[in-house]
Amino acid sequence: MHQHSPRRKANRRFARLGSLGIATVVALGLTACGPSIGTPDEPDSSKLQAPTDPKGEITIWDRSGDLFEVFDAVIAKFNEKYPDITVNHEAVDIGAKLQNTLITSTDVPDGVFLDDSLVPGYADYLWDLSDVLDPYLPDIAQQKVDVNSLDGGIYGVPWDLDPGLLFYNATALEAAGIDAESIETYDDLLQAARDYKAFKPDAGPIHLEQSAFLGQLQLEMYASQLGTSISDENGELRIDSPEYEQILTFLDTVQKEGLGTRAEYLGPTDIATLESGQQVFFPWAQWFDFAPQQLLPETSGDWRAMPLPAWSDGGARSGAMGGSSFIVPKDAAEPGLAWLFYEFLVFDEAGYTAVYGPNSVYPDGLNTSIPSYGPAANADKPLFGTVDALGGQDLWKVAVEAGAQIPGSAPTPTWWAGAVDYLGNNIQKMLDGTMTPDEVISVSTKDIQTNLVDRQ
């Protein structure tokens, strides 16, 4: 049932724009801009070198919002170490500005916060960070290195890790006599959902995502658990596989047996059924914990998190869903100084403690992700506190242990968001009952290959 295409490298002349993993595909006739920058001994080098005399001024772009404020607050700590580097920190609509900025080489920032899924599409315009990252690579989550890598180069400084977790309403399950901790596989999850539905007939215990984009993103979380993804490191499709068949069959079973609530992520229906106890299992990235903290006042405190079920006994108990990194444009005026800023944020204990630890934005610490750098993600040294909305649970330990199980990955293909028109929509048709898992695989593979991969 496998289909193969000739070996091809991912096309980097195709950038995708977006924020928080929500991207659109825009076909761009991008051409390399600006001269290659290197050391005097290596004038044609495309790999960044750390500066020997760290002084000067840098412009850093981040999205507006809570993370901007968190990163902004860390600058003072950075200047304790590098007092001669001035950081101009700008809140920017990166999706709207980065494309034209890189094309025109006008007012190019020295560093940018960017979704992992977008990094490969901009690689022609970015510094290869292999050399400066080399001392840290053994301690960075392999999945984060993989998604930032292309053709032997590494184009993003890996930041957060977003492990998939199974969030569950412990209070509701206890009332139904269901022990959540006994759920170790997806078969166990199906049985727990059947038992809960027997207790509460109007329930649809498991979340089924109704957004085509987020449904595809969640599908990739499940695939990540199985060590696969929509395409391999050469850009070749691999949807037509036993792994995707297993995942889609699970989702189809949830739909057919009435074991799911189909709703858009944290939309009105989603929130209402989560609050009413109709929906009690939510397999999602760690950032779902925002919901019980901010959006679920009636059941806040009832929720808990555990590792995802495994697809088979002894299998990985987590997969990656989303994530961001830091990039350094080749036309940046001070790329080496930007690297020092990101090195401090990600790899320096003072930096990552300031980011994830208690701060003015998050009094108990930033708990919607964990660091991708191993020494920072120490299960015995939590950077953020327990979460009241999860019943005082130590989410740090759960997330760190889950994150350690995420298998390696491959660069996100530049056409990933465009595939939503095919794979994402076909998943929804399957949940409508109008396509089978095999049809989703065969039709999506054919359409993505013809309309996206072959047209690059």
C-alpha positions as CSV (number, residue, x, y, z in Angstrom):
1,M,0.0,0.0,0.0
2,H,3.0,2.3,0.1
3,Q,3.7,4.8,-2.6
4,H,7.1,6.2,-3.4
5,S,8.2,9.2,-5.2
6,P,11.7,10.0,-6.5
7,R,14.2,11.2,-3.9
8,R,13.7,15.0,-3.5
9,K,14.9,17.6,-1.1
10,A,12.3,19.8,0.6
11,N,11.8,23.0,-1.5
12,R,12.9,25.9,0.6
13,R,11.7,28.5,-1.9
14,F,8.3,28.3,-0.4
15,A,7.6,30.1,2.9
16,R,4.6,29.7,5.3
17,L,3.4,32.4,7.6
18,G,1.5,32.2,10.8
19,S,1.5,32.2,14.6
20,L,1.1,29.6,17.3
21,G,1.3,26.9,14.7
22,I,-1.7,28.2,12.6
23,A,-0.1,28.9,9.2
24,T,-1.2,29.5,5.6
25,V,0.8,28.5,2.6
26,V,2.0,31.3,0.3
27,A,3.9,30.5,-2.9
28,L,6.9,32.8,-3.1
29,G,9.5,33.3,-5.7
30,L,12.2,33.7,-3.1
31,T,15.8,34.2,-4.2
32,A,18.8,34.3,-2.0
33,C,19.4,37.8,-0.7
34,G,22.6,39.5,0.4
35,P,26.1,38.2,0.4
36,S,27.2,35.2,2.4
37,I,28.7,36.3,5.7
38,G,31.6,34.4,7.2
39,T,34.8,34.7,9.1
40,P,38.0,36.2,7.4
41,D,39.3,32.6,7.1
42,E,36.1,31.4,5.6
43,P,34.6,34.1,3.5
44,D,32.0,31.9,2.0
45,S,30.9,30.2,5.2
46,S,27.2,30.0,5.8
47,K,27.6,29.0,9.4
48,L,27.4,31.5,12.2
49,Q,30.3,32.1,14.6
50,A,30.1,33.5,18.1
51,P,31.5,37.1,18.4
52,T,34.7,37.6,20.3
53,D,33.9,41.2,21.3
54,P,30.3,41.2,22.4
55,K,29.1,44.8,22.1
56,G,26.6,46.6,20.0
57,E,22.9,46.8,19.4
58,I,20.3,44.2,18.3
59,T,16.7,44.2,17.2
60,I,14.6,41.2,18.3
61,W,11.2,40.4,17.0
62,D,8.6,38.5,19.1
63,R,4.8,38.2,18.9
64,S,2.8,40.5,21.1
65,G,1.3,38.9,24.1
66,D,2.3,37.1,27.2
67,L,5.5,35.5,25.8
68,F,6.7,38.9,24.6
69,E,6.4,40.2,28.2
70,V,8.2,37.2,29.5
71,F,11.1,37.6,27.1
72,D,11.1,41.3,27.6
73,A,11.6,40.8,31.4
74,V,14.6,38.6,30.8
75,I,16.6,41.4,29.0
76,A,17.7,42.9,32.3
77,K,19.2,39.5,33.3
78,F,20.9,39.3,29.9
79,N,22.5,42.7,30.3
80,E,23.9,41.6,33.7
81,K,26.0,39.2,31.6
82,Y,26.4,41.3,28.5
83,P,26.2,45.0,29.6
84,D,27.5,46.2,26.2
85,I,24.7,44.7,24.2
86,T,21.6,46.8,23.8
87,V,18.4,44.9,23.0
88,N,15.6,46.6,21.0
89,H,12.7,44.3,21.7
90,E,9.8,44.8,19.2
91,A,6.3,43.3,19.3
92,V,5.6,42.4,15.6
93,D,3.0,40.6,13.5
94,I,5.7,38.2,12.3
95,G,3.4,36.5,9.8
96,A,2.6,39.7,8.1
97,K,6.1,41.3,8.1
98,L,8.8,38.5,7.9
99,Q,8.2,37.5,4.3
100,N,8.6,40.9,2.7
101,T,11.4,41.8,5.1
102,L,13.5,38.8,4.0
103,I,12.7,39.3,0.3
104,T,13.6,43.0,0.3
105,S,16.4,42.9,2.9
106,T,15.0,46.0,4.4
107,D,15.1,46.7,8.1
108,V,16.0,43.0,8.8
109,P,15.8,42.1,12.5
110,D,18.7,40.3,14.1
111,G,16.5,37.6,15.6
112,V,12.9,36.3,15.3
113,F,10.7,34.0,17.3
114,L,9.1,31.6,14.8
115,D,7.0,28.4,14.7
116,D,9.0,25.3,14.1
117,S,6.8,24.4,11.2
118,L,7.9,27.6,9.4
119,V,11.7,27.3,9.9
120,P,12.5,25.1,6.9
121,G,10.6,27.3,4.5
122,Y,12.8,30.3,5.3
123,A,16.1,28.3,5.5
124,D,17.6,30.0,2.4
125,Y,17.5,33.3,4.3
126,L,18.8,32.1,7.7
127,W,22.1,31.4,9.3
128,D,23.1,27.8,9.6
129,L,23.6,27.6,13.4
130,S,25.3,24.2,13.4
131,D,28.6,25.4,14.7
132,V,27.3,27.5,17.6
133,L,24.7,24.9,18.6
134,D,27.2,22.0,18.4
135,P,28.2,22.0,22.2
136,Y,24.6,21.8,23.2
137,L,23.3,19.3,20.6
138,P,23.7,16.2,22.8
139,D,21.4,17.7,25.4
140,I,18.6,19.1,23.1
141,A,15.5,17.0,22.5
142,Q,16.1,15.2,19.2
143,Q,12.7,16.1,17.8
144,K,13.5,19.8,18.1
145,V,16.9,19.4,16.4
146,D,15.2,17.4,13.6
147,V,12.4,19.9,12.8
148,N,15.0,22.7,12.6
149,S,17.4,20.7,10.3
150,L,17.5,20.7,6.5
151,D,20.2,19.4,4.1
152,G,22.8,19.1,6.9
153,G,22.2,22.6,8.4
154,I,20.3,23.7,11.6
155,Y,18.4,26.9,11.1
156,G,16.6,27.5,14.4
157,V,17.7,27.7,18.0
158,P,15.3,25.1,19.6
159,W,13.2,26.6,22.4
160,D,10.1,25.0,23.8
161,L,9.0,21.4,23.8
162,D,5.3,20.8,23.6
163,P,4.6,17.2,24.7
164,G,1.3,15.6,24.0
165,L,-0.5,14.7,27.2
166,L,-3.9,13.1,28.1
167,F,-5.9,15.7,30.1
168,Y,-8.8,14.1,32.0
169,N,-11.5,15.2,34.4
170,A,-10.5,13.2,37.5
171,T,-13.6,14.1,39.5
172,A,-16.0,12.9,36.7
173,L,-14.0,9.7,36.2
174,E,-13.9,9.0,39.9
175,A,-17.7,9.4,40.1
176,A,-18.0,6.8,37.3
177,G,-15.6,4.4,39.1
178,I,-12.9,4.7,36.4
179,D,-9.2,4.7,37.3
180,A,-7.5,7.0,34.9
181,E,-4.1,5.8,35.9
182,S,-4.9,2.3,34.5
183,I,-5.1,3.8,31.0
184,E,-1.8,2.8,29.4
185,T,-2.7,2.2,25.7
186,Y,-5.3,3.6,23.3
187,D,-7.2,0.4,23.6
188,D,-7.4,1.1,27.3
189,L,-8.6,4.7,26.5
190,L,-11.4,3.3,24.3
191,Q,-12.5,1.0,27.0
192,A,-12.5,3.8,29.6
193,A,-14.6,5.9,27.2
194,R,-17.1,3.0,26.8
195,D,-17.3,2.6,30.6
196,Y,-17.9,6.3,31.1
197,K,-20.6,6.5,28.4
198,A,-22.3,3.6,30.1
199,F,-22.3,5.7,33.3
200,K,-23.3,8.9,31.5
201,P,-25.2,8.0,28.3
202,D,-25.2,11.6,26.8
203,A,-21.4,11.8,27.1
204,G,-18.9,11.9,24.2
205,P,-15.9,11.3,26.4
206,I,-13.0,11.8,24.0
207,H,-12.3,15.1,22.2
208,L,-12.6,14.9,18.4
209,E,-11.2,18.0,16.7
210,Q,-13.5,19.7,14.3
211,S,-11.0,22.2,12.9
212,A,-9.3,20.8,9.8
213,F,-6.1,22.5,10.6
214,L,-5.9,21.5,14.3
215,G,-7.2,18.0,13.4
216,Q,-4.2,17.6,11.1
217,L,-1.9,19.0,13.8
218,Q,-3.3,16.6,16.4
219,L,-2.9,13.7,13.9
220,E,0.8,14.7,13.6
221,M,1.0,14.5,17.4
222,Y,-0.2,10.9,17.3
223,A,2.2,10.2,14.4
224,S,5.1,11.7,16.3
225,Q,4.5,9.1,19.0
226,L,5.0,6.4,16.4
227,G,8.2,8.0,15.1
228,T,6.7,9.2,11.9
229,S,5.3,12.3,10.2
230,I,3.5,13.4,7.1
231,S,6.8,13.3,5.1
232,D,10.4,12.1,5.7
233,E,13.6,14.1,5.8
234,N,13.7,14.1,2.0
235,G,10.2,15.4,1.6
236,E,8.8,12.1,0.5
237,L,5.2,11.4,1.6
238,R,4.6,8.7,4.2
239,I,0.9,8.9,5.0
240,D,0.4,5.6,3.3
241,S,1.7,3.5,6.2
242,P,0.5,1.2,9.0
243,E,1.1,4.0,11.5
244,Y,-1.4,6.4,9.9
245,E,-3.8,3.6,9.3
246,Q,-3.7,2.7,13.1
247,I,-4.3,6.3,14.1
248,L,-7.1,7.0,11.7
249,T,-8.8,3.7,12.6
250,F,-8.7,4.8,16.3
251,L,-10.3,8.1,15.4
252,D,-12.9,6.4,13.2
253,T,-13.7,4.0,16.1
254,V,-14.3,6.9,18.5
255,Q,-16.6,8.4,15.9
256,K,-18.5,5.3,15.0
257,E,-19.1,4.2,18.6
258,G,-20.2,7.6,19.7
259,L,-17.3,7.9,22.1
260,G,-16.3,11.4,21.1
261,T,-17.4,15.0,21.2
262,R,-16.6,16.7,18.0
263,A,-15.9,20.4,18.5
264,E,-13.5,23.1,17.6
265,Y,-10.7,23.5,20.1
266,L,-11.9,25.6,23.0
267,G,-14.9,26.9,21.1
268,P,-18.3,27.3,22.7
269,T,-19.3,23.6,22.2
270,D,-16.0,22.4,23.5
271,I,-16.1,24.5,26.6
272,A,-19.7,23.7,27.4
273,T,-19.2,19.9,27.1
274,L,-16.0,20.1,29.1
275,E,-17.8,21.9,31.9
276,S,-20.8,19.6,31.9
277,G,-18.8,16.4,32.2
278,Q,-19.8,15.1,28.8
279,Q,-16.2,15.4,27.5
280,V,-13.7,14.1,30.0
281,F,-10.6,13.0,27.9
282,F,-8.6,15.5,25.9
283,P,-5.4,14.2,24.2
284,W,-3.6,17.4,23.3
285,A,-0.4,19.4,23.7
286,Q,0.7,20.7,27.1
287,W,-0.7,24.1,26.2
288,F,-4.3,22.8,26.8
289,D,-3.6,23.5,30.5
290,F,-4.5,27.1,29.7
291,A,-8.1,25.9,29.5
292,P,-8.6,24.8,33.1
293,Q,-6.6,27.8,34.3
294,Q,-8.6,30.4,32.4
295,L,-11.6,29.0,30.5
296,L,-13.2,26.3,32.7
297,P,-14.2,27.9,36.0
298,E,-16.8,25.2,36.9
299,T,-14.4,22.3,36.5
300,S,-11.1,24.1,37.3
301,G,-9.4,21.9,39.9
302,D,-11.0,18.7,38.6
303,W,-8.6,18.2,35.7
304,R,-5.3,16.3,35.7
305,A,-2.7,15.5,33.1
306,M,-0.9,12.2,32.4
307,P,1.3,10.9,29.5
308,L,-0.6,10.0,26.4
309,P,-1.6,6.3,26.1
310,A,0.8,4.2,24.0
311,W,-0.1,2.8,20.6
312,S,1.2,-0.6,21.8
313,D,2.5,-2.0,25.0
314,G,5.8,-0.3,25.9
315,G,5.4,2.3,23.1
316,A,6.2,6.0,23.5
317,R,3.8,7.8,25.8
318,S,4.1,11.2,24.1
319,G,4.4,13.0,20.8
320,A,5.2,16.6,19.8
321,M,2.4,19.0,18.9
322,G,3.6,22.4,17.9
323,G,6.6,24.3,19.2
324,S,8.7,27.4,18.4
325,S,12.3,28.3,17.9
326,F,14.5,31.4,17.3
327,I,16.0,32.2,13.9
328,V,18.8,34.6,12.8
329,P,18.4,36.1,9.3
330,K,21.5,36.2,7.1
331,D,21.0,39.9,6.5
332,A,20.9,40.7,10.2
333,A,23.3,43.5,11.1
334,E,24.5,41.7,14.3
335,P,23.8,38.0,13.9
336,G,26.5,37.0,16.4
337,L,25.0,39.2,19.1
338,A,21.5,37.8,18.4
339,W,23.0,34.3,18.9
340,L,24.3,35.3,22.3
341,F,20.8,36.6,23.3
342,Y,19.2,33.3,22.3
343,E,22.0,31.2,23.9
344,F,21.3,33.0,27.1
345,L,17.5,32.4,26.9
346,V,17.8,28.7,26.1
347,F,21.1,27.4,27.5
348,D,22.1,29.6,30.3
349,E,20.6,28.7,33.7
350,A,20.0,32.3,34.6
351,G,18.2,32.8,31.3
352,Y,15.9,29.7,31.2
353,T,15.1,30.1,34.9
354,A,14.0,33.7,34.2
355,V,11.9,32.5,31.3
356,Y,10.2,29.5,32.9
357,G,10.4,30.5,36.5
358,P,8.0,32.7,38.5
359,N,7.8,36.2,36.9
360,S,5.5,39.2,36.7
361,V,3.5,37.6,33.9
362,Y,3.2,34.1,35.4
363,P,3.6,34.3,39.2
364,D,4.0,30.5,39.5
365,G,6.1,30.2,36.3
366,L,5.4,29.6,32.6
367,N,3.6,26.2,32.5
368,T,2.3,25.9,28.9
369,S,5.4,24.1,27.7
370,I,8.8,22.9,28.9
371,P,12.3,23.6,27.8
372,S,13.8,21.5,25.0
373,Y,17.2,21.7,26.6
374,G,17.8,18.7,28.8
375,P,19.6,20.4,31.8
376,A,16.7,22.9,31.9
377,A,14.1,20.2,31.8
378,N,15.2,18.4,34.9
379,A,12.3,16.4,36.5
380,D,13.7,17.0,40.0
381,K,14.3,20.7,39.6
382,P,11.0,22.3,38.5
383,L,11.1,25.7,37.0
384,F,7.4,26.3,37.4
385,G,5.2,25.5,40.4
386,T,2.3,23.1,40.8
387,V,-0.9,24.0,39.0
388,D,-4.0,24.8,41.1
389,A,-6.3,24.3,38.2
390,L,-5.0,20.7,37.9
391,G,-5.7,20.0,41.5
392,G,-2.3,21.2,42.6
393,Q,-0.6,18.6,40.3
394,D,3.1,18.7,39.6
395,L,2.6,19.2,35.9
396,W,6.4,19.9,35.5
397,K,7.3,16.3,36.3
398,V,4.5,14.8,34.2
399,A,5.5,17.0,31.2
400,V,9.2,16.5,31.5
401,E,8.9,12.7,31.7
402,A,6.5,12.7,28.8
403,G,8.7,15.0,26.7
404,A,11.7,12.6,27.2
405,Q,9.7,9.9,25.4
406,I,9.1,11.9,22.2
407,P,10.8,10.2,19.2
408,G,12.9,12.0,16.7
409,S,11.2,13.7,13.8
410,A,11.8,15.3,10.4
411,P,11.7,18.9,9.1
412,T,8.1,20.1,8.5
413,P,7.5,20.3,4.8
414,T,6.9,23.7,3.4
415,W,3.6,22.5,2.0
416,W,2.3,21.3,5.4
417,A,-0.5,23.9,5.8
418,G,-1.5,23.4,2.2
419,A,-2.1,19.7,3.0
420,V,-4.9,20.7,5.3
421,D,-7.0,21.2,2.1
422,Y,-6.6,17.5,1.5
423,L,-5.6,15.5,4.6
424,G,-7.1,17.8,7.2
425,N,-10.4,18.0,5.3
426,N,-10.5,14.3,4.6
427,I,-10.1,13.6,8.3
428,Q,-13.3,15.7,8.8
429,K,-15.0,13.7,6.1
430,M,-14.1,10.5,7.9
431,L,-15.6,11.9,11.1
432,D,-18.7,12.8,9.1
433,G,-18.9,9.1,8.1
434,T,-18.4,9.7,4.4
435,M,-14.8,8.4,4.1
436,T,-13.0,5.4,5.5
437,P,-9.5,5.5,7.0
438,D,-8.1,3.8,3.9
439,E,-9.8,6.3,1.7
440,V,-8.4,9.2,3.7
441,I,-4.9,7.7,3.2
442,S,-5.2,6.9,-0.5
443,V,-7.0,10.1,-1.6
444,S,-4.9,12.4,0.6
445,T,-1.7,10.8,-0.6
446,K,-2.6,11.2,-4.3
447,D,-3.9,14.8,-3.9
448,I,-0.9,16.0,-1.8
449,Q,1.6,14.4,-4.1
450,T,-0.1,15.8,-7.3
451,N,-1.1,19.2,-6.1
452,L,1.7,20.1,-3.6
453,V,4.8,17.9,-3.7
454,D,5.1,17.6,-7.5
455,R,4.4,21.3,-8.1
456,Q,7.4,22.5,-6.1
